[in-house]
Amino acid sequence: MALISRRTLARAALSALATPAPVPGAPGPTGPAPAAGAGTGPAVRSAAAAPGPHGPARAAAEMRGVWIASVANRDWPSRPGLPADRQRAELIAHLDRAVRHRLNTVILQVRPAADALWPSPYEPWSEWLTGTQGRHPGWDPLGTAVEEAHARGLELHAWFNPYRVANHDDPGRLAASHPARTHPGWVVPYGGRLYYDPGRPEVRAFVRRAMLDAVARYPVDAVHFDDYFYPYPVAGQTFDDDESYDRHGGAFPGRAAWRRHNIDTLVRETAADIRRVRPGTRFGISPFGVWRNAATDPRGSETRAGVQTYDDLYADTRTWVREHWIDYVVPQLYWHIGHADADYAALVAWWSEVAEGTATLLYLGEALYKAGDAGQPSAWQDPVELSRHLTLAARYPRVRGHVFFAARDLAADPAGAMARVVADHYRGPARPPR
């Protein structure tokens, strides 16, 4: 998927998995203790070794990606206010590290919170660059990232968050020229944060213009959305979109259907805009890993997640894949094999079935940040867990690669989990699927 970091949000989300009530923020959670036999035991080894249901191994072309998060300086820059040459050197180091690990794609967060990492005419420079929103950093981070990634044979996917405005709820802290201050009616405070209201057509038109400006300026290889659409639920609070619902929701059977329509429309319109502005640029989304539980909908996965994207974020991710509204999907499968409420193996099988017969490419989001983290279940203390994910996924031809969260963890690799992935699975280079 609050978004100070995917890691924080991940924990919020996974802790919710144990409860039947909805509750993450960006990427996946920290959940209940692993089921008996899960993790490094025989049950996991037999699951990983089981023959795949869909035939031969996948093609040589595969996604090998890493997310680089700029929000709250999660991955890059390492802190706000660094001189331009230091910021650039850190970015180059992330690109070089990706090459050394035989990756082929970086997904760089360039619009973390209604702001920009390029000279946008629509939104202020990001505070995560200089420490002050709106202050020019002295260079063009996105332009440099595209040029330097391509020089190294890497694809550069530009990662945007459509509706998050701020990780606080004080509009007065935003730059004076910020659209959220000049159009206060666009903004909804919720859970201690500020969001644009997805129910307003004028908001949807604005965020598309703001994002597409980057696509028009730079030859990015793809536009990438994460898991934030309507915000993750906050207990005891209501997202106040009454005014926009009263104005625009009359033709729908209820607020949930109207909200899903709003997000569906954003996805379809963004796809059409990308084709118009820069033909050949792809559009991908990395949603939270559970669409719906089977107990809620027989088409759902055999999970017991506390968050379901269809019901809680109003994001019908299954339809986006089935109807080929997006070119690729990267569900965030941030759980270990054998997890009691959201088994990685069960979710790989479910997403493979969803993608079967479609033109939408399926990649899997991997929780590199959990490997070796002392706060995670025992499965994540085993440096082989992540490698097992790739071994299992290779039995599903619809799975065309993996994306790892995130760049800081690629650098640290405390358990050696990524080194094991490279040794076991990335012995030579691979081109991204097209």
N, C-alpha and C positions, 0 to 999 in steps of 0.2 A: 500497500500500500501504500491523529496528529502526525506531522511529518518532520520531526527533527531528524530522524534517520530511519532507514528501513529497519535497522536492528531494533530500535526502541519500539517501532510499530509492530515489528515482527513479534516481539515478546507480548505485546498487548493482545495481538491476535491469537497467538497460540494458546495463551492462558485462557482465552474464551472458548477454546475448542471443547473443553470438558463439559461445558454447560449447554443445555439445549436452547437457551435464549440467545438471540443474536448479539453479537457484539462486534478487521484490525485496522490499523492505520495503513501505511504502505506495507509492503511485503510481510509475509507470514509470521507467525507466532512462536511462543515457547509452551509447550503443552504439558499434559499429564505425564507421569512416568511411563516409560515404554511397556508395552504388553510383555507378558512372560514369553521368553523365547525370542524377543525382538532384538534388533541391534546386531551384536556380533555372534549370536548363537546359531545353532544348526538350522533353526527355522528360517533365518534370513539367508543363509547360504543356499538352502534348497530352493527358496523363492527366486534367488538370483540365477540359479542354474537351470530353472525350469524352462522347457522349450517355449518359444514365443508362439502366439496364436496366429500370426499373420504372415508367416512365410520367411523369405530370405532376408539377409542382412541389408541395412540401409546403404544408400549410394555413397560414393567416396566424398562428394561434396557435403559438408556439414557445418552448421553454425557452431563456432567456438567463440563465445562472447563474454565480455565483462562489463558490468555497470560501473560508471564513475559518477558518484553522487556529489553534487555541490551543495545541496541544502544543509545548512548548519555546519558547513565545512566537513561533512562526513568523510569524504575521500579526498576532495580537492577543491580549492586550495587548502593546504593544511591548516591555515588560519587566515582570517580576514586581515587586510592591510599590508600584505607582503608586497615588496616592490614588483613591478611588472616582470623583470627578468627572473625573479625567483618563482613567480607564479608560472611563467612559461617553462622554466626548467623542471618544475614538479610535474607539469602536464606531460612534457616530453618523456620524463622518466616513467610515467604510467604507460605511455604508448610503447616505449622500448621494452618494458616488462611484459606487456601483452605479446609482443613479438617473440621474446625469449621463451615464453610458455606455449608457443605455437598456436596462439589464438589468432583469429582473423577479423574480429569485430569489436569495437568499443562503442558503448551506448552512453553518451555524455549528457548529463542533465544540464540543459541550457536555459530552461525557464522553470526554476524551482518553485517560485511563489509569485506569480503575476509580475515578474521582473525579467531581466534579460542578461545573457552573457555575450551579447553582441550589440552594436549601436542601433538599437530599435527606435523607430520614431513613435512607437505606441506606448512603451513601458520603460520604467527607469532601469538603470544599471543595477545589478543585484548587489545587495549589501554583503553577500558572502565573498565578494571580491575585495572591497575596500574597507568594509566595516560601516559604510554610510550609503544607504540606498540612494541611487541617482548620481553618485560620484564616478566620473570616468576613471577606469583603471589604468589608462595609459597604453592600452593595446587592445587587440580584437581577439578575445579567447576563442570564440567559435570559428572565426576565419582561420586562425592559426591551427586549431585542432583538425579541421578538415584537410588543410594542406599537409600537415605533418603526418596525419594518419595515412593519407593516400600515398605519401612518399615512402611509407613503410609497408605498403601492401595491405593495410587495414581498411575495412569499411568503417565509416563514421555514421552512427545513427544518432540523430538529434532527439533528445528526450525532453518532453514537455509535460507539465502538469496543467491541465486546463483551468481548474476552478479554485485552487488554493490561493489565497491572497496573502496571508500572514500567519505565522505561528504564535501570534498574540491577538488580542481583540481590541486594540486601541488604534483607530484610524489615524489619530494624530501623530503616530509614530511613523507613518508612511511618508514618502517624499511628497512635497507639496503638490507636484504635478501628477501624482499617481491617479490613474483613472478611478480607483476606488474612492478617492477623495472628491474628485470632480463629479462622480456619479454615485453618491452615497446610497441611492435606492437599489443599486445593483448588489449590495453587499449584505450577507447574513452572518452575524456573529453566532458561533456555535462551539461549545466545548472549549472555550478559551481561545478560539482562533477565528479568523475571518475567511469567508468563502464568497466567491461570486455565486449568484443564484442561477442554477442551470435552467430554471423554468422561464427565464426571460429571453425571448428571441434576440433582443438587442445585445445581451451578454454573449450569447452563443456566436453571433456575428462578429462581435469584437474579438473574442478570444481566438477565433479562427483567423482573423486578419493579423492579429499579433503574432501568432505562431507561424503563419504562412509567409510572413515577412522574411523569416530566416531561410525558408525553403527557396524563396525567390532570389535571395542574395548569394547563397552558398550551395555548391553541388553535394549536399548531404545525400547519403545512400538510402536513408530511411527516416521517416518521422515515427517517433516512439512515444506512446502513452504508458503510464504506469497504472496502478490499481485504484487511483483516487478519482471517483466520479462524484456522486453524492457522498458526503463524509461518512466515515465509519460511525456506527451508533455510539452515543455516549449515554450511559444510564441516567434516567431522570431528566433528560433534556430533549427538546423538540426543535427540529430544524424549521424555522419559521418562514415558510414560503407561502403563507396564506394569500397574500396579495396577488402573487403571480398565478397561483392556482385558481383563485376566483376569476382572474382575467383570462386565463388561457386553458383551464382544465375542464371546461364544461362538456366537451365532447367525449370524455373518457369515463369508464365505469367507476373509477376511483383514483385517489391520489397516487397510489403505487403504479398503476398503469400509465398515468400521465408522466410521472417521473421517468419511467423506463423509456417512454416515447421521447422525452427530452434528450436522454443520453444516446438512444439509437440514432436520433436525428443528428446530433453532434458527430457521431462516428461516420454516418453516411456522407454528410456534407464535407467533413474533413477529407475523406477519401476522394471525393469528387474534386475538391480544391487542389489536392496534391497532384492529381492527374492533369489538371488544367495548368498549374503553375510550373511544374517540372515533371513532365512525363518520364516514367521509368523509375522515379523515386517510390520506394515501397512504404507501406504503412503497417506498423505492428503495435500490439498492445500486450502488456504483461499483467494480467489480472490476478487477484487473489485466487488460489488454486481450487476452491470449491464453488461450483456454480450453484448447485442445490444438493442437499442430502436426499438419498433415495427415500427416506421416511417422509420427506416433504413432497417429492415428485418422483414417480417411478423411473423417469428418465435421468435422475440424478445419480451421483456416485455413492458407493457403499462407505459413507463417512458419517460422522456425527459432529460436524463442525458447528461452532457457535456463530459463525458468520457464513452467510450464503450471498454471493454477489447479486443474484437475481432479486432477492428479497430485501437486502440490507443496503446495498450500494446502488440498486436499481440499474444494474449493468447486466444485460442479457448476453453474457459472453458466449454462450453456446450458439445462439442465433448468429452472432457476428461471424463465427467460424463456418457454420453450416451454410450461410448465405454468401460467403466470401466477400463480406464487407471490408475485411482486412486481409492483408497479404500474409501476415504471420501472427501467431499467438504464442506467448511465452508464459503459460500458467506458472505462478510461483509455488512450486511444490517443496516448501521449506520444512518438510517433515522427514523423519528417517523411515527406512523400510521396517514395517511391522508396528508403526505407531498405532496405538489403540483406537484413536478417533479419526485419524487421517493418514492412512497407510500410504507411503510413497508408491508402493507397487500397485495398489488399487487405483490410485489416481492416474498413474501412467497408463494403465489399461483403459480407464474411462476416457481420458482425453484422446487416446489413440482411436478409440471407437468414434468419438465425436468428429475427429478430423477425417475419418475414412470417407473416401468418395468426394472430398472437397478439394478446392484449389488452394486452400489456406495451409501454409506450412506450419508445422508444429515443432516448436523448440521447448525445452524444459528449463525453468528457472531453478537454480540450485543454491542452497544455503551454505555457501562457503564460509560465511561469517560465523556459523555455529561450530565448525570443526575445531576441536581443541578448546572450546570455550568451557571453562569450569562450571558455568551456570547451566549448561545444557545436559540433557539425559546422557546416560552412559554410551549409547550408540555413537554419539558425536565425539566421544573421546577416542574412538577407534579410527586411526588415520585411513583405514580402508573403506569406511562407510561411503564416502563420496564416490570413490571408484566403483563400488558396487552399484551405485545408481546408474552409472553409465553402462555397466555390463548388463544390467537388467533392461535398460531402455533400448539397448542395441537389438533386442529381440523384437522390437516393434518398428517395422519399416516406416510408419508414419512419423516417428520421432526423428527429426532431421538435425538435432544438435542440442546444445546446452548453453545457458548463459549463467554466469556466476556472480553472486552478490557478495562482495563487491571489491573495488580496486584496492582499498586499504588492506583487505584480508588476503588478496593475492600477494601483496608485498610481504605481509607478516607471516602467513601460513604457519601458525604455531604448532600444529600437529603434523605438518608435512602432508596434509591431505591433498593439496593441489599438486605438490610434487609427485604424489602417487598417481593422480589422474593423468598427468603428463607422461609418466613412465609407462603406465598401463594402456593408455588410449591415444595419446597425441605424439606418437613416435616420429611422425613426419608432418609436413604442412598439409592443409586442406583449404579449399576455397569455400566461401559461403554458398549455400544453395541460392538459386535464382528462379 
